Amino acid sequence: MGKERWALLSFFINFTLSLLKLLGAKVTGSLSLTAEALHSLSDSFASLLAYLSIKFSEKKNERFPYGLYKLENLGAILIGIFLVLAGVEIAKRSFERRVEVGNLKVGILIITVSLLASLTLSFLERRAGKRLNSPTLVADSYHTLSDALGSLLVLISFLFNSFGHNYDGFFALGVSFLILHTAFKLLKEQVGVILDISADEEVINNIRRIILSYPEVVEIKSLLVRSAGGKYFLDAVLVLNSQSFERGHRLVDEMEKRLLEEVENLNMAIIHYEPIKRPFKIGVMVEEGRKIAKSFEEAKEVLIHQRGKRPKLLPLKGKEEGVAKTLAKLNLDLVIVREYPNSPKAKYILHQNSVFLWKTEEENPYKALSEVCSLLKDRG
């Protein structure tokens, strides 16, 4: 059963119980039962509020692109206020004058049924609220629990009255303090959410673990995860070891998709990235005799040039596809060749990894490098 149906069920049960208690208060003349009936009416109103806040909390439009998730938290705050009022009311009633109670058997029957119904509803609604990650349902379950405690107070009062004693005030005062404690704890949590409180450390650590599992991630410059209405919203800035915007965007898209799939209740993930600053990396395909290779298959080595570092030669093996994979793994930005590869697969590998091919007629690799660096304004 969904959140809306749970809230609606809570409303109908609490409203029915409040009517039953009002009937019992009229029959018995009990002041404590009258107060408890009013308390149940506040529960009914709170449950109705919970239903309305849940119903409209996930509506999105142009003016509210993130949805109305905080309506649930606002609903929980109002329920917290009702709890405060109920607690104060019970405390006030505990100091009022004694009232003679009649028809105790009827009163005990009504209040026992109410107590069992409230306890059952509170337990089931709280469990559903945690399962569905709904702060409003959890808050409403605590309000229903306060109603059960109020019913317990009235039941004890009736039992003492049946033996000729009246200690309602002492029990009422204790229950009111318990209700107020629950209310203030609830208000503290929900106000934090309204003020965009951060998600739990466990959630943030899980997100950080997933992001850092990508070897291209050099640094997490910023990681903000806020909680609203039982949902999480992520905004991060990363430094990636990628000079290609195409490759960087593809990686970020993959990362966002994975986070939304693996992090429970993550509603939105926005990741910005900055490429790590490094000198332009150029490779030259060379063959035996240190000349620029006539073709991919004839290339035996690649001469790598990067500003601030000594040139180095690395071996190349395999056919055109294997050579293309090696060049991609070296994170080269540009490769100087005399002829493009014939293999479509090799071309695709280089394209996917944003390795640009520069065709030249020059045979001397150092002259070709000088020519390219000059045209690139010495970016190499």
C-alpha positions, -999 to 999 in steps of 0.1 A, spaced: 0 0 0 13 35 -10 19 65 12 -13 82 2 -35 52 12 -17 49 45 -24 85 54 -60 83 43 -65 51 64 -49 69 94 -74 97 89 -105 75 89 -94 54 119 -85 84 140 -117 103 131 -137 72 139 -119 68 173 -125 105 181 -163 101 175 -163 69 196 -145 88 225 -169 117 223 -197 92 226 -180 76 256 -173 110 272 -210 119 270 -220 85 285 -195 86 313 -191 123 320 -153 118 321 -132 150 317 -101 130 308 -120 111 281 -134 144 267 -98 158 265 -87 126 248 -115 128 223 -103 163 214 -68 149 212 -80 123 187 -97 150 166 -63 167 163 -49 134 153 -75 132 126 -67 166 113 -30 158 113 -36 126 93 -57 145 68 -29 170 65 -4 142 60 -26 128 32 -27 162 14 10 169 18 19 134 4 -6 137 -24 9 170 -37 46 165 -26 57 148 -59 40 172 -83 65 189 -107 60 218 -130 79 247 -146 79 268 -114 88 238 -92 112 217 -113 125 199 -83 90 189 -72 71 198 -40 90 173 -18 92 197 11 55 197 15 59 164 33 84 181 57 60 211 62 33 186 69 55 169 95 63 203 111 26 211 115 20 176 130 48 184 154 30 216 164 -2 196 170 18 173 192 29 203 213 -6 216 216 -19 181 226 9 178 252 1 212 267 -36 204 267 -31 171 286 -8 189 311 -35 216 317 -62 189 322 -40 171 347 -44 201 371 -81 205 367 -106 196 394 -119 161 399 -150 150 380 -173 121 390 -172 93 364 -201 70 357 -207 40 335 -171 28 340 -176 -5 322 -187 13 290 -158 38 294 -133 10 299 -145 -9 269 -144 22 246 -110 33 257 -95 -3 255 -107 -6 219 -93 28 211 -59 20 228 -55 -13 208 -65 4 176 -41 33 180 -12 11 190 -18 -12 160 -21 18 136 9 35 150 31 5 146 20 -4 111 21 33 99 56 39 113 69 7 96 53 17 63 67 52 67 103 39 71 98 14 42 84 41 19 109 68 32 81 92 41 88 116 70 51 126 71 39 90 77 65 85 104 55 118 121 18 108 119 26 75 134 41 92 164 11 114 167 -11 83 167 12 68 194 6 99 216 -31 92 211 -25 56 224 -6 70 254 -35 93 261 -59 64 259 -37 45 283 -39 74 307 -77 74 306 -78 36 310 -56 38 341 -78 66 354 -109 45 349 -93 15 367 -83 37 397 -118 52 397 -133 17 399 -114 12 432 -124 46 445 -91 65 437 -84 94 413 -48 99 402 -55 111 367 -34 142 371 -2 124 378 -5 101 348 -16 130 325 14 151 334 39 122 326 23 115 293 23 152 283 60 154 289 65 124 267 44 139 239 63 172 241 96 154 239 85 136 208 72 168 193 103 189 198 125 161 185 104 159 154 104 197 149 142 198 152 146 172 125 121 187 100 133 223 104 168 210 95 154 196 63 136 228 54 169 246 58 185 221 34 203 200 59 229 177 45 222 140 39 235 114 64 273 107 64 266 71 53 248 83 22 275 108 13 303 82 18 284 58 -5 282 85 -32 319 93 -27 328 57 -30 310 53 -63 325 85 -78 361 75 -68 356 41 -83 363 57 -117 400 59 -123 396 91 -144 385 110 -112 415 129 -99 397 150 -72 362 157 -58 363 195 -55 328 198 -42 301 173 -31 268 186 -18 239 163 -10 208 178 5 178 160 19 142 170 12 110 150 16 128 118 20 147 124 -13 183 133 -20 196 159 -44 233 157 -55 255 185 -69 292 178 -74 322 193 -91 350 168 -101 384 171 -117 388 145 -144 419 132 -161 405 139 -196 414 166 -221 385 156 -243 351 173 -236 333 145 -254 350 118 -233 344 138 -201 307 143 -208 303 107 -216 319 97 -184 298 121 -163 266 109 -179 275 73 -171 284 83 -135 251 102 -130 231 72 -143 249 48 -120 244 70 -89 207 73 -96 205 35 -99 226 25 -69 219 53 -43 185 47 -28 161 77 -29 186 98 -49 162 119 -70 186 141 -89 223 140 -97 241 170 -113 278 166 -119 301 193 -133 337 185 -142 369 203 -150 397 186 -170 430 182 -153 455 207 -166 484 190 -184 505 198 -214 493 186 -248 505 150 -255 516 142 -290 526 109 -305 545 101 -337 542 67 -354 577 56 -363 591 25 -380 626 10 -381 652 36 -389 633 62 -368 612 75 -398 576 82 -396 558 50 -405 542 48 -439 511 30 -424 497 18 -391 507 -18 -397 543 -8 -404 546 13 -372 568 -4 -347 570 24 -320 554 56 -310 575 86 -301 557 105 -273 564 143 -268 550 163 -239 562 197 -228 584 196 -197 593 159 -202 619 140 -222 606 123 -254 602 86 -250 597 56 -274 571 29 -266 567 -3 -287 536 -9 -308 524 -45 -315 495 -61 -334 473 -50 -363 456 -17 -367 430 -23 -341 456 -33 -315 477 -3 -323 447 20 -319 439 5 -285 475 11 -274 473 48 -285 440 53 -267 454 39 -235 483 63 -236 458 92 -235 473 109 -265 457 140 -278 472 139 -312 491 113 -333 512 122 -363 508 98 -392 516 96 -429 485 75 -437 452 70 -419 443 34 -407 423 13 -432 404 -5 -405 370 11 -396 372 -5 -361 406 12 -355 392 45 -367 362 41 -343 385 33 -313 405 64 -319 374 85 -324 357 72 -292 388 81 -272 392 115 -289 426 108 -304 431 132 -333 452 120 -363 474 146 -380 486 136 -415 520 148 -427 543 142 -457 574 147 -435 595 116 -428 616 131 -400 596 127 -367 613 157 -350 606 180 -380 570 169 -380 568 176 -343 583 210 -347 558 218 -375 528 206 -354 539 225 -323 544 257 -342 509 254 -357 495 247 -323 513 278 -309 537 256 -289 509 239 -269 531 208 -269 
